[in-house]
Amino acid sequence: MYNKMYISTFKIDSLFLNGFNNYDPNKPNIIFLDSPLFQPLTLDEKLPRIMNMPIILNEIKSTVSELLSKYNLNEYNLMFKLHPAFTEENALLYVKTISSEKNFIILNPTIPIETMISYDYINYINQDTSYFFKQNNKIKPWE
């Protein structure tokens, strides 16, 4: 059985770092997961290390550009989820660097994606609200 106490202390709005106002529950989600390889090398550094790797940075920019051209933001929620090794400040800077789009959604990098999905699923089962799951075909694995 899941832990109801944990669920009651977790705030759903803490899942989002930036762009929650761009979230539309009627659109499907696309979540761009990124690697911790591009985080700053130390906590004192302000810029993600990818800034000093122009070939890789251009490849990531190209990938995000292709993603945006294939999936129109009028039809999809584009979410960026960075590794928990990123600080909130570095996550904002990094996403602004790899994307020219201004209406992006950044999921909180300090919360692992597995925790977000688990919490959101339990919230969906119990309260009929979800950011990641469609509003049908509920499966309760604990029953």
C-alpha positions as CSV (number, residue, x, y, z in Angstrom):
1,M,0.0,0.0,0.0
2,Y,1.2,3.5,-0.8
3,N,2.1,6.1,1.9
4,K,-0.8,8.5,2.3
5,M,1.2,10.7,4.7
6,Y,3.9,11.3,2.1
7,I,1.2,12.2,-0.5
8,S,-0.5,14.7,1.8
9,T,2.8,16.6,2.4
10,F,3.8,16.8,-1.3
11,K,2.6,19.8,-3.2
12,I,1.6,19.3,-6.9
13,D,2.8,22.8,-7.8
14,S,6.3,21.9,-6.7
15,L,6.6,19.7,-9.8
16,F,6.9,22.8,-12.0
17,L,9.9,25.2,-11.9
18,N,8.8,27.4,-14.9
19,G,6.0,27.9,-17.4
20,F,3.1,26.3,-15.5
21,N,0.9,29.0,-17.0
22,N,1.7,27.4,-20.4
23,Y,0.4,24.0,-19.3
24,D,-2.8,22.9,-21.0
25,P,-4.5,19.8,-19.6
26,N,-6.2,19.1,-22.9
27,K,-2.9,18.7,-24.8
28,P,-0.7,15.6,-24.8
29,N,2.7,16.0,-23.1
30,I,6.2,15.7,-24.6
31,I,8.8,15.5,-21.9
32,F,12.4,16.2,-23.0
33,L,14.7,14.3,-20.5
34,D,18.2,15.6,-20.3
35,S,21.5,14.3,-19.0
36,P,23.5,15.3,-15.9
37,L,26.6,15.3,-18.1
38,F,25.9,18.9,-18.9
39,Q,25.6,20.3,-15.4
40,P,28.2,22.5,-13.9
41,L,31.3,20.7,-12.7
42,T,31.1,22.3,-9.2
43,L,28.4,24.0,-7.2
44,D,30.4,27.3,-7.5
45,E,30.0,27.3,-11.3
46,K,27.1,29.2,-12.7
47,L,27.0,28.0,-16.3
48,P,26.3,24.4,-17.3
49,R,29.5,22.9,-18.8
50,I,27.8,22.4,-22.1
51,M,28.3,26.1,-22.8
52,N,32.0,25.3,-23.4
53,M,31.2,22.5,-25.8
54,P,30.0,24.2,-28.9
55,I,29.6,21.1,-31.1
56,I,27.5,19.2,-28.5
57,L,25.6,22.4,-27.7
58,N,24.7,22.9,-31.3
59,E,23.6,19.2,-31.6
60,I,21.3,19.6,-28.6
61,K,19.9,22.9,-30.0
62,S,19.3,21.2,-33.3
63,T,17.5,18.3,-31.6
64,V,15.2,20.7,-29.6
65,S,14.6,22.7,-32.8
66,E,13.5,19.5,-34.6
67,L,11.3,18.6,-31.7
68,L,9.6,22.0,-31.8
69,S,9.1,21.8,-35.6
70,K,7.6,18.3,-35.4
71,Y,5.4,19.0,-32.3
72,N,3.6,22.3,-32.5
73,L,3.2,23.9,-29.0
74,N,-0.3,24.8,-30.0
75,E,-1.0,21.1,-29.9
76,Y,1.4,19.8,-27.3
77,N,2.8,20.6,-23.9
78,L,6.6,20.6,-24.2
79,M,8.2,19.9,-20.8
80,F,11.9,19.9,-20.0
81,K,13.0,17.6,-17.2
82,L,16.6,17.9,-16.2
83,H,18.6,15.6,-13.9
84,P,18.3,16.3,-10.1
85,A,22.0,17.3,-10.2
86,F,20.9,20.6,-11.9
87,T,20.1,23.5,-9.6
88,E,16.9,25.5,-10.4
89,E,19.0,28.4,-11.6
90,N,21.1,26.3,-13.9
91,A,18.1,24.5,-15.3
92,L,16.5,27.8,-16.3
93,L,19.7,29.0,-17.9
94,Y,20.3,25.7,-19.7
95,V,16.8,25.5,-21.2
96,K,16.9,29.1,-22.3
97,T,20.2,28.3,-24.0
98,I,19.1,25.2,-25.9
99,S,15.7,26.5,-27.0
100,S,14.6,29.7,-28.7
101,E,11.0,29.0,-27.6
102,K,9.8,31.1,-24.8
103,N,6.6,29.2,-23.8
104,F,8.4,26.1,-22.5
105,I,7.6,24.3,-19.2
106,I,10.5,23.3,-17.0
107,L,9.8,20.5,-14.5
108,N,11.5,20.9,-11.1
109,P,15.0,19.4,-11.6
110,T,15.5,18.7,-7.9
111,I,12.7,16.1,-7.9
112,P,13.5,12.8,-9.7
113,I,11.1,12.0,-12.6
114,E,10.2,8.7,-11.0
115,T,9.0,10.5,-7.9
116,M,7.0,13.0,-10.0
117,I,5.3,10.3,-12.0
118,S,4.6,8.2,-8.9
119,Y,3.1,11.1,-7.1
120,D,1.1,12.3,-10.0
121,Y,-0.3,8.8,-10.6
122,I,-1.4,8.4,-7.0
123,N,-2.9,11.9,-7.1
124,Y,-4.7,10.9,-10.3
125,I,-6.1,7.7,-8.7
126,N,-7.3,9.5,-5.5
127,Q,-8.3,12.9,-6.8
128,D,-8.9,12.6,-10.6
129,T,-6.3,15.2,-11.4
130,S,-3.1,14.5,-13.2
131,Y,-0.4,16.3,-15.2
132,F,1.1,13.2,-16.8
133,F,-1.9,10.7,-17.2
134,K,-5.0,10.9,-19.3
135,Q,-8.3,10.9,-17.5
136,N,-9.4,7.4,-18.3
137,N,-8.5,3.7,-17.8
138,K,-7.5,3.9,-14.1
139,I,-5.5,1.0,-13.0
140,K,-4.9,0.6,-9.2
141,P,-2.0,-1.8,-8.8
142,W,-2.5,-2.1,-5.1
143,E,-6.1,-3.6,-5.4
